[in-house]
């Protein structure tokens, strides 16, 4: 189990996401069977967390397959949307950019990491290397 990054909800309260990763399991292709696995896992994990730790079972959710993390473009200080990014610099496996909020004048650095390769046959047909199994995403805690 790996602990995820803390995030703030709409009230400004901080919560922590907990990630449980199952590797090497054969997951069925059938969508209904996948959904049954997620429901079973969520129900059992939720029951244990609620009984032993007071964590409400409805807060447990699951997903099968790769997930990508993304943050919005809201200012982390004043919440103004559309923080301006400029001056991109490419680093080892990602990029950085200068971040600036025109509302409160906050500035900082946006840090990006390469998480996928995409190829396409035309503008409407993009293929993810991670989703197709040709490359794997590695997850690291902060």
FIKOLZA-1660 file (N, C-alpha, C; in steps of 0.1 Angstrom, whole numbers, plus 5000, padded with zeros to 4 digits):
% residues 142
   i   px   py   pz ch aa at
   1 5008 4988 5000  A  X  N
   1 5000 5000 5000  A  X CA
   1 5009 5012 5000  A  X  C
   2 5004 5022 4993  A  X  N
   2 5012 5035 4992  A  X CA
   2 5002 5046 4996  A  X  C
   3 5007 5055 5003  A  X  N
   3 4999 5067 5007  A  X CA
   3 5000 5077 4996  A  X  C
   4 4989 5083 4992  A  X  N
   4 4989 5093 4981  A  X CA
   4 4991 5107 4987  A  X  C
   5 4991 5116 4977  A  X  N
   5 4993 5130 4981  A  X CA
   5 4981 5135 4988  A  X  C
   6 4983 5144 4998  A  X  N
   6 4972 5151 5005  A  X CA
   6 4966 5161 4995  A  X  C
   7 4953 5162 4996  A  X  N
   7 4946 5172 4988  A  X CA
   7 4936 5179 4996  A  X  C
   8 4932 5191 4992  A  X  N
   8 4922 5199 4999  A  X CA
   8 4909 5198 4992  A  X  C
   9 4898 5196 5000  A  X  N
   9 4885 5195 4994  A  X CA
   9 4879 5210 4993  A  X  C
  10 4866 5211 4989  A  X  N
  10 4860 5224 4987  A  X CA
  10 4860 5232 4999  A  X  C
  11 4860 5226 5011  A  X  N
  11 4859 5234 5024  A  X CA
  11 4873 5238 5028  A  X  C
  12 4883 5234 5021  A  X  N
  12 4897 5238 5026  A  X CA
  12 4903 5228 5035  A  X  C
  13 4895 5218 5039  A  X  N
  13 4900 5207 5048  A  X CA
  13 4909 5198 5040  A  X  C
  14 4920 5193 5046  A  X  N
  14 4929 5184 5040  A  X CA
  14 4925 5169 5042  A  X  C
  15 4925 5161 5032  A  X  N
  15 4923 5147 5034  A  X CA
  15 4935 5140 5027  A  X  C
  16 4936 5127 5029  A  X  N
  16 4947 5119 5024  A  X CA
  16 4941 5108 5016  A  X  C
  17 4946 5105 5004  A  X  N
  17 4942 5094 4996  A  X CA
  17 4951 5082 5000  A  X  C
  18 4945 5071 5000  A  X  N
  18 4952 5058 5002  A  X CA
  18 4951 5050 4990  A  X  C
  19 4962 5045 4984  A  X  N
  19 4962 5037 4972  A  X CA
  19 4966 5023 4975  A  X  C
  20 4957 5014 4971  A  X  N
  20 4961 5000 4972  A  X CA
  20 4963 4995 4958  A  X  C
  21 4975 4989 4955  A  X  N
  21 4978 4985 4942  A  X CA
  21 4979 4970 4942  A  X  C
  22 4972 4964 4932  A  X  N
  22 4973 4949 4930  A  X CA
  22 4981 4947 4917  A  X  C
  23 4992 4941 4918  A  X  N
  23 5001 4939 4906  A  X CA
  23 5001 4924 4903  A  X  C
  24 5002 4921 4890  A  X  N
  24 5003 4907 4885  A  X CA
  24 4991 4899 4885  A  X  C
  25 4979 4906 4888  A  X  N
  25 4967 4898 4888  A  X CA
  25 4961 4898 4874  A  X  C
  26 4954 4887 4870  A  X  N
  26 4948 4887 4857  A  X CA
  26 4934 4893 4859  A  X  C
  27 4932 4904 4853  A  X  N
  27 4919 4911 4853  A  X CA
  27 4911 4908 4841  A  X  C
  28 4898 4904 4843  A  X  N
  28 4890 4900 4831  A  X CA
  28 4888 4912 4822  A  X  C
  29 4886 4909 4809  A  X  N
  29 4883 4919 4799  A  X CA
  29 4869 4924 4800  A  X  C
  30 4860 4915 4804  A  X  N
  30 4846 4919 4805  A  X CA
  30 4843 4930 4815  A  X  C
  31 4837 4941 4810  A  X  N
  31 4834 4952 4818  A  X CA
  31 4826 4949 4831  A  X  C
  32 4816 4941 4830  A  X  N
  32 4808 4937 4841  A  X CA
  32 4816 4930 4852  A  X  C
  33 4824 4921 4847  A  X  N
  33 4833 4913 4857  A  X CA
  33 4843 4923 4864  A  X  C
  34 4848 4932 4857  A  X  N
  34 4857 4942 4863  A  X CA
  34 4849 4950 4873  A  X  C
  35 4837 4954 4870  A  X  N
  35 4829 4962 4879  A  X CA
  35 4826 4954 4892  A  X  C
  36 4824 4941 4890  A  X  N
  36 4821 4932 4902  A  X CA
  36 4833 4931 4911  A  X  C
  37 4845 4930 4905  A  X  N
  37 4857 4930 4913  A  X CA
  37 4859 4943 4921  A  X  C
  38 4856 4955 4914  A  X  N
  38 4857 4967 4921  A  X CA
  38 4847 4968 4933  A  X  C
  39 4835 4964 4930  A  X  N
  39 4825 4964 4941  A  X CA
  39 4828 4955 4952  A  X  C
  40 4833 4943 4949  A  X  N
  40 4837 4934 4960  A  X CA
  40 4849 4940 4968  A  X  C
  41 4859 4945 4961  A  X  N
  41 4870 4951 4968  A  X CA
  41 4866 4963 4977  A  X  C
  42 4858 4972 4971  A  X  N
  42 4854 4984 4978  A  X CA
  42 4845 4980 4990  A  X  C
  43 4836 4970 4989  A  X  N
  43 4828 4966 5000  A  X CA
  43 4836 4960 5011  A  X  C
  44 4846 4951 5008  A  X  N
  44 4854 4945 5019  A  X CA
  44 4863 4955 5025  A  X  C
  45 4870 4963 5017  A  X  N
  45 4879 4973 5023  A  X CA
  45 4871 4983 5031  A  X  C
  46 4860 4988 5026  A  X  N
  46 4852 4997 5033  A  X CA
  46 4847 4992 5046  A  X  C
  47 4843 4979 5046  A  X  N
  47 4838 4973 5059  A  X CA
  47 4849 4973 5069  A  X  C
  48 4861 4968 5065  A  X  N
  48 4872 4968 5075  A  X CA
  48 4875 4982 5080  A  X  C
  49 4876 4991 5071  A  X  N
  49 4880 5005 5075  A  X CA
  49 4869 5011 5084  A  X  C
  50 4857 5008 5081  A  X  N
  50 4846 5014 5090  A  X CA
  50 4846 5008 5104  A  X  C
  51 4847 4994 5104  A  X  N
  51 4847 4987 5117  A  X CA
  51 4859 4990 5125  A  X  C
  52 4870 4991 5120  A  X  N
  52 4883 4992 5127  A  X CA
  52 4888 5006 5129  A  X  C
  53 4884 5016 5120  A  X  N
  53 4890 5029 5120  A  X CA
  53 4881 5040 5119  A  X  C
  54 4868 5037 5118  A  X  N
  54 4858 5048 5117  A  X CA
  54 4858 5056 5104  A  X  C
  55 4864 5050 5094  A  X  N
  55 4864 5056 5080  A  X CA
  55 4851 5051 5073  A  X  C
  56 4843 5060 5069  A  X  N
  56 4830 5057 5063  A  X CA
  56 4832 5049 5050  A  X  C
  57 4825 5038 5048  A  X  N
  57 4826 5029 5037  A  X CA
  57 4823 5036 5023  A  X  C
  58 4815 5046 5024  A  X  N
  58 4811 5053 5011  A  X CA
  58 4823 5061 5006  A  X  C
  59 4833 5063 5014  A  X  N
  59 4845 5071 5009  A  X CA
  59 4855 5062 5002  A  X  C
  60 4852 5049 5000  A  X  N
  60 4861 5040 4994  A  X CA
  60 4856 5039 4979  A  X  C
  61 4865 5041 4970  A  X  N
  61 4862 5039 4956  A  X CA
  61 4874 5032 4949  A  X  C
  62 4872 5027 4937  A  X  N
  62 4883 5020 4930  A  X CA
  62 4883 5022 4915  A  X  C
  63 4893 5018 4909  A  X  N
  63 4895 5019 4895  A  X CA
  63 4904 5008 4890  A  X  C
  64 4902 5003 4878  A  X  N
  64 4911 4993 4873  A  X CA
  64 4918 4999 4861  A  X  C
  65 4931 4998 4861  A  X  N
  65 4939 5003 4850  A  X CA
  65 4947 5016 4854  A  X  C
  66 4954 5021 4845  A  X  N
  66 4963 5033 4848  A  X CA
  66 4954 5045 4852  A  X  C
  67 4959 5053 4862  A  X  N
  67 4953 5065 4865  A  X CA
  67 4964 5076 4865  A  X  C
  68 4960 5088 4861  A  X  N
  68 4969 5099 4860  A  X CA
  68 4965 5109 4870  A  X  C
  69 4974 5116 4876  A  X  N
  69 4972 5126 4886  A  X CA
  69 4973 5140 4879  A  X  C
  70 4964 5149 4882  A  X  N
  70 4965 5162 4876  A  X CA
  70 4960 5172 4886  A  X  C
  71 4966 5184 4886  A  X  N
  71 4960 5195 4894  A  X CA
  71 4955 5205 4885  A  X  C
  72 4945 5213 4890  A  X  N
  72 4939 5224 4882  A  X CA
  72 4948 5235 4880  A  X  C
  73 4944 5245 4873  A  X  N
  73 4952 5257 4871  A  X CA
  73 4948 5269 4880  A  X  C
  74 4942 5265 4891  A  X  N
  74 4938 5275 4901  A  X CA
  74 4950 5280 4909  A  X  C
  75 4951 5292 4913  A  X  N
  75 4961 5297 4921  A  X CA
  75 4961 5291 4935  A  X  C
  76 4972 5285 4940  A  X  N
  76 4972 5279 4953  A  X CA
  76 4971 5289 4965  A  X  C
  77 4971 5302 4962  A  X  N
  77 4970 5312 4973  A  X CA
  77 4956 5318 4973  A  X  C
  78 4952 5323 4961  A  X  N
  78 4939 5331 4961  A  X CA
  78 4928 5323 4954  A  X  C
  79 4931 5312 4947  A  X  N
  79 4921 5304 4940  A  X CA
  79 4917 5309 4927  A  X  C
  80 4922 5320 4922  A  X  N
  80 4919 5326 4909  A  X CA
  80 4922 5315 4899  A  X  C
  81 4913 5313 4889  A  X  N
  81 4916 5303 4879  A  X CA
  81 4925 5309 4868  A  X  C
  82 4931 5300 4861  A  X  N
  82 4940 5302 4850  A  X CA
  82 4953 5309 4854  A  X  C
  83 4960 5302 4862  A  X  N
  83 4974 5306 4865  A  X CA
  83 4982 5305 4852  A  X  C
  84 4989 5316 4849  A  X  N
  84 4997 5316 4836  A  X CA
  84 5010 5308 4838  A  X  C
  85 5013 5300 4828  A  X  N
  85 5025 5292 4828  A  X CA
  85 5033 5297 4816  A  X  C
  86 5046 5299 4818  A  X  N
  86 5055 5304 4807  A  X CA
  86 5069 5299 4810  A  X  C
  87 5078 5301 4800  A  X  N
  87 5092 5298 4802  A  X CA
  87 5095 5283 4805  A  X  C
  88 5089 5274 4797  A  X  N
  88 5091 5260 4799  A  X CA
  88 5106 5256 4797  A  X  C
  89 5110 5248 4806  A  X  N
  89 5124 5242 4806  A  X CA
  89 5123 5227 4807  A  X  C
  90 5129 5220 4798  A  X  N
  90 5128 5205 4799  A  X CA
  90 5139 5199 4808  A  X  C
  91 5135 5190 4816  A  X  N
  91 5144 5184 4826  A  X CA
  91 5145 5169 4823  A  X  C
  92 5151 5161 4832  A  X  N
  92 5153 5147 4829  A  X CA
  92 5141 5139 4824  A  X  C
  93 5130 5139 4831  A  X  N
  93 5118 5132 4825  A  X CA
  93 5106 5140 4826  A  X  C
  94 5107 5153 4824  A  X  N
  94 5095 5162 4825  A  X CA
  94 5099 5176 4821  A  X  C
  95 5092 5185 4827  A  X  N
  95 5095 5199 4824  A  X CA
  95 5091 5208 4836  A  X  C
  96 5096 5220 4836  A  X  N
  96 5092 5229 4846  A  X CA
  96 5088 5242 4838  A  X  C
  97 5079 5250 4844  A  X  N
  97 5075 5263 4839  A  X CA
  97 5073 5273 4850  A  X  C
  98 5075 5286 4846  A  X  N
  98 5072 5296 4856  A  X CA
  98 5057 5298 4857  A  X  C
  99 5052 5299 4869  A  X  N
  99 5038 5300 4872  A  X CA
  99 5035 5314 4878  A  X  C
 100 5025 5320 4873  A  X  N
 100 5022 5334 4878  A  X CA
 100 5007 5336 4879  A  X  C
 101 5002 5342 4890  A  X  N
 101 4988 5346 4891  A  X CA
 101 4986 5361 4890  A  X  C
 102 4978 5365 4880  A  X  N
 102 4976 5379 4877  A  X CA
 102 4968 5386 4888  A  X  C
 103 4960 5378 4895  A  X  N
 103 4951 5383 4905  A  X CA
 103 4958 5387 4918  A  X  C
 104 4966 5378 4924  A  X  N
 104 4973 5381 4937  A  X CA
 104 4988 5383 4936  A  X  C
 105 4993 5382 4923  A  X  N
 105 5007 5383 4920  A  X CA
 105 5016 5372 4926  A  X  C
 106 5010 5361 4930  A  X  N
 106 5018 5349 4934  A  X CA
 106 5026 5344 4922  A  X  C
 107 5038 5339 4925  A  X  N
 107 5046 5332 4915  A  X CA
 107 5052 5320 4920  A  X  C
 108 5055 5310 4912  A  X  N
 108 5061 5298 4916  A  X CA
 108 5066 5290 4904  A  X  C
 109 5068 5277 4906  A  X  N
 109 5072 5268 4895  A  X CA
 109 5063 5257 4893  A  X  C
 110 5059 5254 4881  A  X  N
 110 5050 5243 4878  A  X CA
 110 5060 5232 4874  A  X  C
 111 5058 5220 4880  A  X  N
 111 5067 5208 4878  A  X CA
 111 5058 5197 4871  A  X  C
 112 5063 5193 4860  A  X  N
 112 5056 5182 4852  A  X CA
 112 5065 5170 4851  A  X  C
 113 5059 5159 4850  A  X  N
 113 5067 5146 4848  A  X CA
 113 5060 5139 4836  A  X  C
 114 5069 5133 4828  A  X  N
 114 5064 5126 4817  A  X CA
 114 5057 5113 4822  A  X  C
 115 5045 5111 4818  A  X  N
 115 5038 5099 4823  A  X CA
 115 5033 5090 4812  A  X  C
 116 5034 5094 4800  A  X  N
 116 5028 5086 4789  A  X CA
 116 5035 5090 4776  A  X  C
 117 5034 5082 4766  A  X  N
 117 5037 5085 4752  A  X CA
 117 5025 5083 4744  A  X  C
 118 5022 5092 4735  A  X  N
 118 5010 5091 4727  A  X CA
 118 5015 5091 4712  A  X  C
 119 5008 5083 4704  A  X  N
 119 5010 5084 4690  A  X CA
 119 4997 5085 4683  A  X  C
 120 4996 5089 4671  A  X  N
 120 4983 5091 4665  A  X CA
 120 4984 5088 4650  A  X  C
 121 4973 5083 4645  A  X  N
 121 4971 5082 4630  A  X CA
 121 4966 5094 4624  A  X  C
 122 4957 5101 4631  A  X  N
 122 4952 5114 4626  A  X CA
 122 4949 5122 4639  A  X  C
 123 4944 5134 4637  A  X  N
 123 4941 5143 4649  A  X CA
 123 4931 5137 4659  A  X  C
 124 4922 5129 4654  A  X  N
 124 4912 5123 4663  A  X CA
 124 4915 5109 4669  A  X  C
 125 4926 5104 4665  A  X  N
 125 4930 5090 4669  A  X CA
 125 4943 5089 4676  A  X  C
 126 4942 5092 4689  A  X  N
 126 4954 5092 4698  A  X CA
 126 4955 5079 4705  A  X  C
 127 4967 5073 4706  A  X  N
 127 4970 5060 4713  A  X CA
 127 4979 5062 4724  A  X  C
 128 4975 5058 4736  A  X  N
 128 4983 5059 4748  A  X CA
 128 4992 5047 4749  A  X  C
 129 5005 5049 4751  A  X  N
 129 5015 5037 4753  A  X CA
 129 5012 5030 4766  A  X  C
 130 5007 5037 4777  A  X  N
 130 5004 5031 4789  A  X CA
 130 4992 5023 4788  A  X  C
 131 4981 5028 4783  A  X  N
 131 4968 5021 4782  A  X CA
 131 4970 5009 4773  A  X  C
 132 4978 5009 4762  A  X  N
 132 4980 4998 4754  A  X CA
 132 4989 4988 4759  A  X  C
 133 4996 4990 4770  A  X  N
 133 5005 4981 4777  A  X CA
 133 5019 4981 4771  A  X  C
 134 5022 4990 4762  A  X  N
 134 5035 4991 4756  A  X CA
 134 5045 4998 4765  A  X  C
 135 5041 5005 4775  A  X  N
 135 5049 5012 4785  A  X CA
 135 5042 5012 4798  A  X  C
 136 5049 5012 4809  A  X  N
 136 5043 5012 4822  A  X CA
 136 5046 5025 4830  A  X  C
 137 5035 5030 4837  A  X  N
 137 5037 5041 4845  A  X CA
 137 5042 5037 4859  A  X  C
 138 5052 5044 4864  A  X  N
 138 5057 5042 4877  A  X CA
 138 5052 5053 4886  A  X  C
 139 5048 5050 4898  A  X  N
 139 5042 5059 4907  A  X CA
 139 5052 5061 4919  A  X  C
 140 5054 5074 4923  A  X  N
 140 5063 5077 4934  A  X CA
 140 5055 5086 4943  A  X  C
 141 5057 5084 4956  A  X  N
 141 5051 5093 4966  A  X CA
 141 5059 5106 4967  A  X  C
 142 5052 5116 4972  A  X  N
 142 5059 5129 4974  A  X CA
 142 5066 5128 4987  A  X  C
% end
